[in-house]
């Protein structure tokens, strides 16, 4: 349908029908599901009627091809104008085939694999009846206490932007109507949801507009530049105004400045939550503020359907705002091809063939293998094929490795580390014991662990957070592993055997009690459906780890926020004069994180040399080439992620000590050298000035190239 046809359809709608299109409800409100009268109470409580449900525009959280077909058919039988429903769900890192959590995907530094993971998730979702995914989440994060760091790709705006684009390409493809195996993507959470005070979910966000534009907005903009069809508002305030009712943010930046004309949806109940924020007196005022801000779909509260009619009748809201919102919603339904085929790709027979198929599981394995970061290794990994191994810890046999937001993924489908490792140590011996629970230990468990490990050549510790300890609502003040697990490590240390720790978790942790007590540490994150197999292959050396951190690991929670692209301050600490008092430092902790951004080890080693910059000066419109030689100095094939950083030494606004501007992966055989080459342009040197203009400053720029943000070779040039 063209725009005129869609507008003609809107002209046939009553005001109540138009407003109902703005309402999103969970599936159990609709006919065709097994609700059997269970919704009368919720409907009365929400103040919605059957006629509102019959005209509502979209459904949240239903999947399964037959279930979607049943609800859509029942709905269309009673919808006066035959306008189909849209079905939406949180498909964050896989549908049934679960990939590593997004933070782990970020650590792969592999945007092609990230795109592939989204494409597979879309295919499984679409055949199961879903039309829209509430992903990608691109919130920049600097505080690992916040549970939702697991949904992001890290602390760097440049890298987050690359992954934002990759995920959107994977979910949406080129044209949704001609490509029913893809989904419409919804970038979230707009804006700055990743910066809550104290790392506490849903909490206040407070920053300057310059900081917002410099670090937090780029990844959202990147997703929209890639064609992302939807945006979700965030729960938090931005400059004292809840995002869902923030006209400057939603109308000013998103609509007017960025020219976004797609669908804007509230997060769950966030329109009504303006009352709790103190930005609206009641539902009526909340509806007024949200529609004025340009929110098209209200998720799971009735402020619009109950109060927009009277707000229009009183003249306080122009009905044209409703028409605009409905047009955007209908246009997305048309892009999805729902007017021609309301069932779209939903197909129970094909669903059984596609979902969780071998091809998809192989892709999940590959991404898990490339997302696990080797943080420490004193030569005890990889395991010898004939080694006598004791696998001890609460994750030894656990299949709780999918992580939060694992959609319809099943833990039972995920092979445990213990089972996978046993298959790979046929020549050796593997004995296993739980040792402790996630946060508890009995004497019997400890005794069994000590006995199991007594005669081992090496002890592999399988430790971590259970999935519910991160994710939405999973904020923590203490980000160390639970005391029971730390005690288990301490007790096993007394046996005098080498210790290698595998950590399953959803955030950067304070690793004290683990890092200094063990000989090797592998950060597995929540690696997904095939994570057990991938981690086992890394441990035995079939896979050489290549992942690199995209969030810094703190020394302790007291350091937070700790991130690589920080300012220098007026009194920076001289590392050679740590006894000085009146400088910016802690008296009980280093300033530096335990592990820096970009860090990760391999089973081989790499040497950097011969940094070359093609010139000493750069003019606008010109570019410089930066090259470095990298040599594999070890005994195994390996992949090195070469990272390019810059620093603007003196600027109108203080600039970070390091800013990532590029990276290149080099696959090198033992003794082989390769050249990593980067192009730097004047555009890459621009930043937001105090007046919010986006320009560069002439002067000296430092260039750093290395294996992470800390360990680099350096040079410089001048912008003139």
C-alpha positions as CSV (number, residue, x, y, z in Angstrom):
1,X,0.0,0.0,0.0
2,X,1.3,3.5,-0.7
3,X,1.0,6.4,1.7
4,X,-2.2,7.7,0.2
5,X,-3.9,4.3,0.6
6,X,-2.7,4.1,4.2
7,X,-4.0,7.6,4.8
8,X,-7.3,6.6,3.3
9,X,-7.5,3.7,5.7
10,X,-6.9,6.1,8.6
11,X,-9.8,8.2,7.3
12,X,-12.1,5.2,7.6
13,X,-11.1,4.6,11.3
14,X,-13.0,6.0,14.2
15,X,-11.0,7.9,16.8
16,X,-11.3,5.0,19.2
17,X,-10.0,2.6,16.5
18,X,-7.0,4.9,15.8
19,X,-6.1,5.2,19.5
20,X,-6.4,1.5,20.0
21,X,-3.8,1.0,17.3
22,X,-1.4,2.7,19.8
23,X,-2.1,0.1,22.4
24,X,0.2,-2.9,22.9
25,X,-1.0,-5.8,25.1
26,X,0.4,-9.2,26.0
27,X,-1.1,-12.1,24.1
28,X,-3.3,-13.5,26.9
29,X,-5.7,-10.5,26.3
30,X,-6.5,-11.8,22.9
31,X,-8.8,-14.5,21.6
32,X,-7.1,-17.6,20.2
33,X,-4.9,-18.1,23.3
34,X,-5.7,-20.4,26.3
35,X,-7.0,-17.5,28.3
36,X,-10.5,-19.0,29.2
37,X,-11.8,-15.9,31.0
38,X,-8.5,-15.2,32.8
39,X,-8.3,-11.7,31.5
40,X,-11.4,-10.2,32.9
41,X,-9.7,-9.0,36.1
42,X,-6.6,-7.5,34.3
43,X,-8.9,-5.8,31.8
44,X,-11.0,-4.2,34.5
45,X,-7.8,-3.2,36.4
46,X,-6.3,-1.6,33.3
47,X,-9.6,0.1,32.4
48,X,-9.7,-1.4,28.9
49,X,-12.6,-2.9,27.1
50,X,-13.1,-5.8,24.6
51,X,-13.5,-3.3,21.8
52,X,-10.1,-1.8,22.6
53,X,-8.5,-5.2,22.6
54,X,-10.2,-6.0,19.2
55,X,-8.8,-2.9,17.7
56,X,-5.4,-2.9,19.4
57,X,-2.4,-2.7,17.1
58,X,0.2,-5.1,18.4
59,X,1.0,-8.0,20.7
60,X,3.9,-8.5,23.1
61,X,5.6,-11.7,23.9
62,X,3.7,-14.4,21.9
63,X,5.7,-16.8,19.8
64,X,5.1,-20.2,18.2
65,X,3.8,-20.4,14.7
66,X,0.5,-22.0,15.4
67,X,-0.2,-19.8,18.4
68,X,0.4,-16.6,16.4
69,X,-1.7,-17.9,13.5
70,X,-4.6,-18.6,15.9
71,X,-4.5,-15.2,17.5
72,X,-4.1,-13.3,14.2
73,X,-7.0,-15.2,12.6
74,X,-9.3,-14.7,15.6
75,X,-8.4,-11.0,15.6
76,X,-9.0,-10.4,11.9
77,X,-12.4,-12.0,12.1
78,X,-13.5,-9.2,14.4
79,X,-11.4,-6.3,13.4
80,X,-13.7,-4.0,11.4
81,X,-11.2,-2.9,8.8
82,X,-9.0,-6.0,8.7
83,X,-5.9,-4.3,10.0
84,X,-3.5,-7.1,11.1
85,X,-1.7,-7.3,14.4
86,X,2.1,-7.0,14.8
87,X,3.8,-9.5,17.0
88,X,6.8,-8.3,19.0
89,X,9.2,-10.0,21.4
90,X,12.6,-9.6,23.1
91,X,14.8,-11.6,20.8
92,X,18.1,-10.3,22.3
93,X,20.8,-12.9,21.6
94,X,18.9,-15.6,19.9
95,X,15.4,-17.1,19.7
96,X,15.7,-20.9,20.4
97,X,19.3,-21.2,19.3
98,X,20.9,-19.0,22.0
99,X,24.1,-17.1,21.2
100,X,26.5,-15.6,23.8
101,X,25.2,-12.6,25.6
102,X,25.7,-9.3,23.6
103,X,28.6,-8.3,25.9
104,X,30.4,-11.5,25.0
105,X,29.5,-10.9,21.3
106,X,31.2,-7.5,21.6
107,X,34.3,-9.2,22.9
108,X,34.6,-11.2,19.6
109,X,35.3,-7.9,17.8
110,X,33.7,-9.7,14.9
111,X,30.8,-7.7,13.4
112,X,30.3,-10.3,10.6
113,X,29.5,-13.0,13.2
114,X,27.3,-10.6,15.1
115,X,25.3,-9.9,12.0
116,X,25.0,-13.6,11.3
117,X,23.8,-14.3,14.8
118,X,21.0,-11.6,14.4
119,X,20.1,-13.1,11.0
120,X,19.7,-16.6,12.5
121,X,17.7,-15.2,15.4
122,X,15.4,-13.4,12.9
123,X,14.9,-16.5,10.8
124,X,13.9,-18.6,13.8
125,X,11.7,-15.8,15.2
126,X,10.0,-15.1,11.9
127,X,9.0,-18.7,11.1
128,X,7.6,-18.8,14.7
129,X,5.4,-15.8,14.0
130,X,7.3,-12.8,15.3
131,X,7.5,-9.6,13.3
132,X,9.6,-7.2,15.5
133,X,12.4,-7.7,17.9
134,X,13.2,-5.4,20.8
135,X,16.9,-5.4,19.8
136,X,19.6,-4.3,19.5
137,X,20.3,-2.7,22.8
138,X,23.1,-0.3,22.2
139,X,23.3,1.6,25.6
140,X,26.9,2.5,26.4
141,X,27.9,1.3,29.8
142,X,30.6,2.2,32.3
143,X,29.3,0.6,35.5
144,X,29.3,-3.2,35.8
145,X,27.1,-3.1,38.9
146,X,24.2,-2.5,36.5
147,X,22.8,-5.9,35.6
148,X,21.9,-5.0,32.0
149,X,25.6,-4.6,31.0
150,X,25.1,-8.2,29.7
151,X,22.8,-6.8,26.9
152,X,25.3,-4.2,25.6
153,X,28.6,-4.5,23.7
154,X,30.6,-2.4,26.0
155,X,32.0,1.0,27.0
156,X,33.2,2.4,23.7
157,X,31.0,4.5,21.4
158,X,32.8,3.6,18.2
159,X,32.7,-0.1,18.7
160,X,29.1,0.0,20.0
161,X,28.2,1.8,16.8
162,X,29.7,-0.8,14.6
163,X,27.9,-3.6,16.4
164,X,24.6,-1.6,16.3
165,X,24.8,-1.5,12.5
166,X,25.7,-5.2,12.3
167,X,22.8,-6.3,14.4
168,X,20.3,-4.1,12.5
169,X,21.6,-5.6,9.2
170,X,21.3,-9.1,10.5
171,X,17.7,-8.6,11.9
172,X,16.3,-6.6,9.0
173,X,18.2,-7.5,5.8
174,X,17.4,-5.2,2.8
175,X,13.7,-5.2,2.3
176,X,11.3,-6.6,4.9
177,X,8.4,-7.2,2.6
178,X,10.4,-9.3,0.2
179,X,12.3,-11.0,3.0
180,X,9.8,-12.5,5.4
181,X,12.6,-14.4,7.2
182,X,13.8,-11.1,8.7
183,X,12.4,-8.9,11.5
184,X,12.0,-5.2,12.0
185,X,14.6,-4.1,14.6
186,X,13.9,-1.8,17.5
187,X,17.0,0.0,18.9
188,X,16.9,0.7,22.6
189,X,16.8,2.3,25.1
190,X,16.7,5.9,24.0
191,X,18.5,7.4,25.6
192,X,21.4,6.9,28.0
193,X,19.8,4.1,29.9
194,X,23.2,2.6,30.5
195,X,24.3,5.4,32.8
196,X,22.1,5.1,35.9
197,X,23.5,6.5,39.2
198,X,25.0,3.8,41.3
199,X,24.5,1.2,38.6
200,X,21.0,0.7,39.9
201,X,18.5,-0.3,37.3
202,X,15.8,2.3,36.3
203,X,17.7,5.0,38.3
204,X,18.3,8.6,37.5
205,X,20.6,9.5,34.7
206,X,22.3,12.9,34.9
207,X,24.8,14.3,32.4
208,X,25.5,17.3,30.2
209,X,24.1,17.4,26.7
210,X,27.6,17.5,25.4
211,X,28.5,14.2,27.2
212,X,25.2,12.7,26.0
213,X,26.0,13.5,22.4
214,X,29.7,12.6,22.5
215,X,29.4,9.1,24.1
216,X,25.8,7.9,24.5
217,X,24.0,8.9,21.3
218,X,26.3,7.7,18.5
219,X,25.3,4.0,18.7
220,X,21.6,4.8,18.5
221,X,22.3,7.1,15.5
222,X,24.3,4.4,13.9
223,X,21.4,1.9,14.2
224,X,19.1,4.4,12.6
225,X,21.5,5.2,9.8
226,X,21.5,1.5,9.0
227,X,17.7,1.7,8.6
228,X,16.4,0.5,12.0
229,X,12.6,0.7,11.9
230,X,11.8,1.3,15.6
231,X,13.1,3.0,18.7
232,X,12.2,2.2,22.3
233,X,12.2,4.9,25.0
234,X,14.2,4.4,28.1
235,X,12.9,4.2,31.7
236,X,15.3,6.9,33.0
237,X,15.2,10.6,33.1
238,X,17.3,12.7,30.7
239,X,18.1,16.1,32.1
240,X,15.4,15.7,34.7
241,X,12.7,14.6,32.3
242,X,11.6,11.0,31.9
243,X,12.6,9.9,28.4
244,X,9.1,8.7,27.5
245,X,7.8,12.3,27.9
246,X,10.9,14.2,26.8
247,X,10.0,16.4,23.8
248,X,13.5,17.7,23.4
249,X,14.9,14.2,23.1
250,X,12.1,12.5,21.1
251,X,10.9,15.4,18.9
252,X,13.9,17.6,18.9
253,X,16.8,15.1,18.4
254,X,15.2,11.9,17.3
255,X,12.5,13.3,14.9
256,X,13.6,16.7,13.8
257,X,17.4,16.6,14.0
258,X,17.9,12.9,12.9
259,X,14.8,12.8,10.7
260,X,13.6,9.5,12.2
261,X,10.1,8.8,10.9
262,X,9.7,5.2,12.2
263,X,7.8,3.9,15.1
264,X,8.6,5.0,18.6
265,X,7.4,2.6,21.4
266,X,7.5,3.1,25.1
267,X,9.2,0.5,27.3
268,X,6.9,-1.6,29.5
269,X,4.6,0.8,31.4
270,X,7.0,3.7,31.1
271,X,4.3,6.1,30.2
272,X,2.5,5.5,33.4
273,X,5.8,5.5,35.3
274,X,6.1,9.3,34.7
275,X,3.7,9.6,37.6
276,X,6.2,7.8,39.9
277,X,9.0,10.0,38.5
278,X,7.1,13.0,39.5
279,X,6.6,14.3,36.0
280,X,2.9,13.7,35.6
281,X,0.1,14.0,38.2
282,X,-2.0,11.1,36.7
283,X,-2.6,8.9,33.7
284,X,-4.2,11.7,31.8
285,X,-1.1,14.0,32.2
286,X,1.2,11.0,31.4
287,X,-0.7,10.4,28.1
288,X,-0.5,14.1,27.2
289,X,3.3,14.2,27.7
290,X,4.0,11.0,25.9
291,X,1.9,11.8,22.8
292,X,3.4,15.3,22.7
293,X,6.8,13.7,22.8
294,X,5.9,11.5,19.8
295,X,5.5,8.1,21.4
296,X,3.5,6.0,19.0
297,X,2.9,2.8,20.9
298,X,2.1,2.5,24.6
299,X,3.3,-0.8,26.0
300,X,1.1,-2.4,28.7
301,X,-0.6,0.6,30.3
302,X,-3.9,2.2,29.3
303,X,-3.1,5.9,29.5
304,X,-3.7,6.5,25.8
305,X,-6.9,4.5,25.3
306,X,-8.5,5.9,28.4
307,X,-7.4,9.6,28.1
308,X,-6.5,10.6,24.6
309,X,-10.2,10.9,23.5
310,X,-10.9,13.5,26.2
311,X,-7.6,15.3,25.6
312,X,-8.6,15.6,21.9
313,X,-12.1,16.6,22.7
314,X,-10.9,19.3,25.1
315,X,-8.5,20.7,22.4
316,X,-5.4,20.0,24.5
317,X,-4.2,17.4,22.0
318,X,-4.4,17.8,18.3
319,X,-5.9,14.7,16.6
320,X,-3.3,15.2,13.9
321,X,-0.8,13.8,16.4
322,X,-2.8,10.6,16.6
323,X,-3.0,10.4,12.8
324,X,0.8,10.7,12.6
325,X,1.3,7.9,15.1
326,X,-1.2,5.6,13.4
327,X,0.3,6.3,10.0
328,X,3.8,5.3,11.2
329,X,2.4,2.1,12.7
330,X,0.4,1.2,9.5
331,X,3.5,2.0,7.4
332,X,5.6,-0.5,9.4
333,X,2.8,-3.2,9.0
334,X,2.9,-2.5,5.3
335,X,6.7,-2.8,5.2
336,X,6.4,-6.2,6.9
337,X,3.9,-7.3,4.2
338,X,1.2,-7.9,6.7
339,X,-1.6,-6.4,4.7
340,X,-0.9,-8.9,1.9
341,X,-0.1,-11.8,4.2
342,X,-1.1,-11.3,7.9
343,X,0.5,-14.6,8.8
344,X,3.8,-13.6,7.1
345,X,6.4,-16.4,7.7
346,X,4.6,-18.2,10.5
347,X,4.6,-21.9,9.4
348,X,4.4,-24.8,12.0
349,X,5.9,-27.3,9.6
350,X,8.9,-25.1,8.5
351,X,9.3,-24.0,12.2
352,X,10.2,-27.6,13.1
353,X,12.9,-27.7,10.4
354,X,14.4,-24.3,11.0
355,X,14.4,-23.7,14.7
356,X,17.5,-25.0,16.6
357,X,18.8,-26.7,13.5
358,X,22.4,-28.0,13.2
359,X,23.5,-25.1,11.0
360,X,22.3,-22.5,13.6
361,X,23.9,-24.4,16.5
362,X,27.2,-24.4,14.6
363,X,27.1,-20.6,14.3
364,X,26.3,-20.4,18.0
365,X,29.4,-22.5,18.7
366,X,31.6,-20.4,16.5
367,X,30.6,-17.2,18.2
368,X,30.9,-18.7,21.7
369,X,34.5,-19.8,20.8
370,X,35.4,-16.4,19.6
371,X,33.7,-14.5,22.5
372,X,35.5,-16.2,25.4
373,X,38.4,-14.1,26.7
374,X,41.6,-15.6,28.2
375,X,42.5,-13.2,31.0
376,X,45.4,-15.1,32.6
377,X,47.6,-18.1,31.7
378,X,50.8,-19.2,33.4
379,X,51.3,-22.0,30.9
380,X,48.7,-24.4,32.4
381,X,46.3,-24.1,29.4
382,X,45.6,-25.7,27.0
383,X,45.1,-29.0,28.9
384,X,47.2,-31.9,27.9
385,X,45.3,-34.7,26.1
386,X,46.5,-37.2,28.7
387,X,46.0,-34.9,31.7
388,X,44.2,-36.1,34.9
389,X,41.7,-33.3,35.3
390,X,39.5,-32.4,38.2
391,X,36.5,-30.2,37.2
392,X,35.2,-28.6,40.3
393,X,32.5,-25.9,40.9
394,X,28.8,-25.1,40.6
395,X,29.1,-24.8,36.8
396,X,30.9,-28.1,36.3
397,X,27.7,-29.8,35.2
398,X,25.3,-26.8,35.1
399,X,23.5,-25.9,32.0
400,X,22.6,-22.5,33.3
401,X,24.8,-21.0,30.6
402,X,22.3,-19.1,28.4
403,X,22.1,-15.9,30.4
404,X,19.2,-13.5,30.8
405,X,16.9,-12.6,27.9
406,X,17.3,-16.1,26.3
407,X,13.9,-15.9,24.7
408,X,12.5,-19.5,24.2
409,X,16.0,-21.0,24.6
410,X,16.0,-24.1,26.9
411,X,18.7,-24.8,29.5
412,X,18.1,-28.5,28.9
413,X,19.3,-28.0,25.3
414,X,22.6,-26.6,26.4
415,X,25.4,-29.1,26.9
416,X,27.3,-28.6,30.2
417,X,31.0,-27.9,30.4
418,X,31.5,-31.2,32.2
419,X,29.8,-33.3,29.5
420,X,31.6,-31.5,26.7
421,X,35.0,-31.7,28.4
422,X,34.6,-35.4,29.1
423,X,34.1,-36.1,25.4
424,X,37.4,-34.2,24.6
425,X,39.6,-35.9,27.2
426,X,39.4,-39.4,26.0
427,X,43.1,-40.1,26.6
428,X,43.1,-38.6,30.1
429,X,40.8,-38.7,33.1
430,X,38.1,-36.3,34.1
431,X,36.6,-36.4,37.5
432,X,34.0,-33.9,38.6
433,X,32.4,-32.5,41.7
434,X,30.2,-29.6,42.5
435,X,32.2,-28.3,45.4
436,X,29.6,-25.7,46.4
437,X,26.4,-24.1,45.1
438,X,26.3,-20.7,43.6
439,X,26.3,-19.1,47.1
440,X,26.4,-21.9,49.6
441,X,28.6,-24.7,50.6
442,X,28.2,-27.8,52.8
443,X,31.0,-29.7,54.4
444,X,30.0,-32.8,52.3
445,X,30.4,-30.8,49.1
446,X,33.8,-29.5,50.1
447,X,35.0,-33.0,51.2
448,X,33.9,-34.4,47.9
449,X,35.7,-31.7,46.0
450,X,38.9,-32.2,47.9
451,X,38.8,-35.9,47.4
452,X,38.0,-35.5,43.7
453,X,40.9,-33.1,43.2
454,X,43.5,-35.0,45.4
455,X,45.3,-36.8,42.6
456,X,44.6,-34.5,39.7
457,X,47.3,-33.0,37.5
458,X,45.3,-29.8,37.2
459,X,42.1,-28.5,38.7
460,X,39.7,-26.7,36.4
461,X,37.3,-24.5,38.4
462,X,33.9,-23.8,36.9
463,X,32.6,-20.8,38.7
464,X,30.3,-17.8,38.2
465,X,27.0,-16.0,38.6
466,X,23.7,-17.8,38.0
467,X,21.8,-16.1,35.2
468,X,19.4,-14.3,37.5
469,X,22.3,-12.4,39.1
470,X,22.6,-10.2,36.0
471,X,20.1,-8.9,33.4
472,X,17.2,-6.6,34.0
473,X,16.7,-5.9,37.7
474,X,20.0,-7.6,38.4
475,X,22.1,-4.8,39.8
476,X,24.6,-5.6,42.5
477,X,26.8,-3.6,44.8
478,X,29.2,-6.5,45.4
479,X,30.4,-7.8,42.1
480,X,32.8,-10.4,43.5
481,X,31.8,-14.0,43.2
482,X,29.8,-15.3,46.2
483,X,31.8,-16.1,49.3
484,X,31.2,-19.8,49.0
485,X,33.0,-20.0,45.6
486,X,35.9,-17.9,46.9
487,X,36.2,-20.3,49.9
488,X,36.2,-23.3,47.5
489,X,39.1,-21.8,45.6
490,X,40.9,-21.1,48.8
491,X,40.5,-24.7,50.0
492,X,41.5,-26.3,46.7
493,X,44.6,-24.1,46.6
494,X,45.9,-26.0,49.6
495,X,46.3,-29.1,47.5
496,X,49.2,-27.5,45.6
497,X,47.8,-28.3,42.2
498,X,47.7,-25.9,39.2
499,X,44.3,-24.1,39.1
500,X,42.5,-22.9,36.0
501,X,39.3,-20.9,36.5
502,X,36.4,-20.7,33.9
503,X,34.0,-17.9,34.8
504,X,30.4,-17.9,33.6
505,X,28.8,-14.5,34.2
506,X,27.0,-11.5,32.8
507,X,29.2,-8.6,33.8
508,X,32.8,-7.6,34.4
509,X,33.6,-8.9,38.0
510,X,35.9,-7.9,40.8
511,X,38.1,-11.0,40.4
512,X,40.0,-10.8,43.6
513,X,40.0,-14.1,45.3
514,X,40.2,-15.7,41.9
515,X,42.7,-13.9,39.8
516,X,45.6,-14.0,42.2
517,X,44.9,-17.5,43.4
518,X,44.8,-19.3,40.0
519,X,47.2,-20.0,37.2
520,X,44.7,-19.3,34.4
521,X,41.4,-17.5,34.1
522,X,39.1,-17.9,31.1
523,X,36.1,-15.4,30.9
524,X,33.3,-17.5,29.3
525,X,30.5,-15.1,30.0
526,X,27.1,-16.8,29.4
527,X,28.1,-18.5,26.1
528,X,24.8,-19.8,24.9
529,X,23.4,-23.1,23.6
530,X,26.8,-24.4,22.4
531,X,28.9,-22.7,25.0
532,X,29.9,-25.9,26.8
533,X,31.4,-27.3,23.7
534,X,33.1,-24.1,22.7
535,X,34.7,-23.6,26.2
536,X,35.8,-27.2,26.3
537,X,37.5,-26.8,22.9
538,X,39.4,-23.8,24.2
539,X,40.5,-25.6,27.3
540,X,41.9,-28.6,25.4
541,X,43.5,-26.3,22.7
542,X,41.3,-27.2,19.7
543,X,40.5,-23.4,19.7
544,X,43.0,-20.7,20.3
545,X,41.2,-17.9,22.2
546,X,41.2,-14.6,20.4
547,X,38.5,-12.5,22.1
548,X,39.3,-9.1,23.7
549,X,37.5,-7.2,26.5
550,X,35.1,-4.4,25.6
551,X,34.6,-3.4,29.2
552,X,37.3,-2.8,31.8
553,X,37.5,-5.1,34.8
554,X,37.8,-3.1,38.0
555,X,40.1,-3.7,40.9
556,X,37.1,-3.4,43.1
557,X,33.6,-1.9,43.2
558,X,35.0,1.2,44.9
559,X,36.8,2.1,41.6
560,X,33.6,2.2,39.6
561,X,33.0,3.8,37.1
562,X,36.4,2.8,35.7
563,X,36.7,3.0,31.9
564,X,39.5,3.4,29.4
565,X,38.5,6.7,27.6
566,X,38.7,8.9,30.7
567,X,40.2,12.4,31.2
568,X,43.6,13.1,32.6
569,X,42.6,15.6,35.4
570,X,44.7,18.6,36.4
571,X,46.7,16.6,38.9
572,X,47.4,13.3,37.2
573,X,49.3,10.7,39.2
574,X,52.9,10.0,38.0
575,X,53.2,6.2,38.0
576,X,56.8,6.7,39.1
577,X,55.8,8.8,42.1
578,X,53.0,6.8,43.7
579,X,53.8,8.2,47.1
580,X,52.6,11.7,46.2
581,X,49.4,12.6,48.0
582,X,47.9,15.6,46.3
583,X,47.2,14.0,43.0
584,X,44.2,12.3,41.6
585,X,44.5,8.8,43.1
586,X,43.2,6.4,45.7
587,X,45.3,5.7,48.8
588,X,44.2,2.1,49.0
589,X,44.0,1.1,45.3
590,X,45.6,1.7,41.9
591,X,43.8,4.0,39.6
592,X,44.1,1.5,36.7
593,X,41.6,-1.3,36.3
594,X,42.6,-4.9,36.9
595,X,42.2,-5.6,33.2
596,X,42.0,-2.8,30.6
597,X,39.7,-2.3,27.6
598,X,40.9,-4.4,24.6
599,X,42.8,-6.9,26.8
600,X,42.9,-10.6,26.0
601,X,45.5,-13.3,25.8
602,X,46.2,-16.1,23.3
603,X,47.9,-19.5,23.4
604,X,50.6,-17.8,21.3
605,X,52.4,-14.5,21.6
606,X,52.6,-11.4,19.4
607,X,55.3,-8.7,19.0
608,X,54.6,-5.2,17.7
609,X,57.3,-3.2,15.9
610,X,57.9,-0.6,13.2
611,X,55.1,1.8,13.9
612,X,54.9,4.2,10.9
613,X,52.8,7.3,10.3
614,X,52.7,8.4,6.7
615,X,53.2,12.1,7.6
616,X,53.9,14.5,10.4
617,X,51.0,16.9,9.4
618,X,47.4,16.5,8.3
619,X,45.1,19.1,6.6
620,X,41.3,18.9,6.3
621,X,40.4,16.8,3.4
622,X,43.6,14.8,3.7
623,X,44.3,11.5,5.5
624,X,47.2,9.7,7.1
625,X,48.1,6.1,7.0
626,X,49.2,4.3,10.2
627,X,51.0,1.0,9.9
628,X,52.5,-1.5,12.4
629,X,54.2,-4.8,12.0
630,X,52.9,-7.7,14.1
631,X,54.8,-11.0,14.4
632,X,53.6,-14.2,15.9
633,X,56.4,-15.1,18.2
634,X,54.8,-18.2,19.6
635,X,54.3,-21.8,18.5
636,X,50.7,-21.8,17.4
637,X,48.5,-20.2,14.8
638,X,46.7,-17.2,16.3
639,X,44.5,-14.2,15.6
640,X,45.6,-10.8,16.9
641,X,43.2,-7.9,17.1
642,X,45.3,-4.8,16.4
643,X,43.8,-1.7,17.9
644,X,44.3,2.0,17.0
645,X,43.8,4.8,19.5
646,X,44.3,8.5,19.4
647,X,44.6,11.4,21.9
648,X,43.9,15.0,21.1
649,X,46.6,16.6,23.3
650,X,45.1,20.1,23.7
651,X,41.5,21.0,22.7
652,X,38.7,23.4,23.5
653,X,37.1,20.7,25.5
654,X,39.2,18.2,27.4
655,X,39.7,15.0,25.5
656,X,40.2,11.4,26.7
657,X,43.6,9.8,27.1
658,X,42.7,7.2,24.5
659,X,39.9,6.9,21.9
660,X,39.5,3.8,19.8
661,X,39.4,4.7,16.1
662,X,40.0,1.4,14.4
663,X,41.0,-2.2,14.6
664,X,42.2,-5.0,12.3
665,X,42.4,-8.7,12.9
666,X,45.6,-10.5,11.7
667,X,45.7,-14.3,11.4
668,X,49.3,-15.3,11.7
669,X,51.2,-18.6,11.7
670,X,54.2,-19.2,14.0
671,X,57.0,-16.9,13.0
672,X,54.8,-15.1,10.5
673,X,54.6,-11.3,10.4
674,X,51.8,-9.1,9.1
675,X,51.1,-5.4,8.6
676,X,48.1,-3.8,10.1
677,X,47.2,-0.7,8.2
678,X,44.8,2.1,9.3
679,X,43.6,5.3,7.6
680,X,43.1,8.4,9.8
681,X,41.0,11.3,8.5
682,X,40.2,14.7,9.8
683,X,36.6,13.6,10.3
684,X,37.8,11.0,12.9
685,X,39.4,13.8,14.9
686,X,36.1,15.7,15.4
687,X,34.3,16.0,18.7
688,X,31.4,18.0,20.3
689,X,32.6,21.4,21.5
690,X,31.2,23.4,24.3
691,X,28.6,24.9,21.9
692,X,27.8,21.4,20.7
693,X,29.4,22.0,17.2
694,X,31.0,18.9,15.9
695,X,34.5,19.9,14.6
696,X,38.2,19.3,15.1
697,X,40.9,21.5,16.6
698,X,44.3,22.1,15.1
699,X,47.2,20.9,17.1
700,X,49.1,17.8,18.2
701,X,47.5,14.3,18.1
702,X,49.1,11.2,19.6
703,X,48.6,7.8,18.0
704,X,48.7,4.5,19.8
705,X,48.7,1.1,18.3
706,X,48.7,-2.1,20.3
707,X,47.0,-5.2,21.7
708,X,44.9,-3.2,24.1
709,X,44.4,0.4,25.2
710,X,47.3,0.1,27.7
711,X,50.1,-1.8,25.8
712,X,50.9,0.2,22.8
713,X,53.5,1.7,20.5
714,X,53.1,5.5,20.0
715,X,53.7,8.3,17.6
716,X,52.2,11.7,16.8
717,X,51.2,14.2,14.1
718,X,49.8,17.7,13.8
719,X,46.5,18.8,12.4
720,X,47.0,22.1,10.7
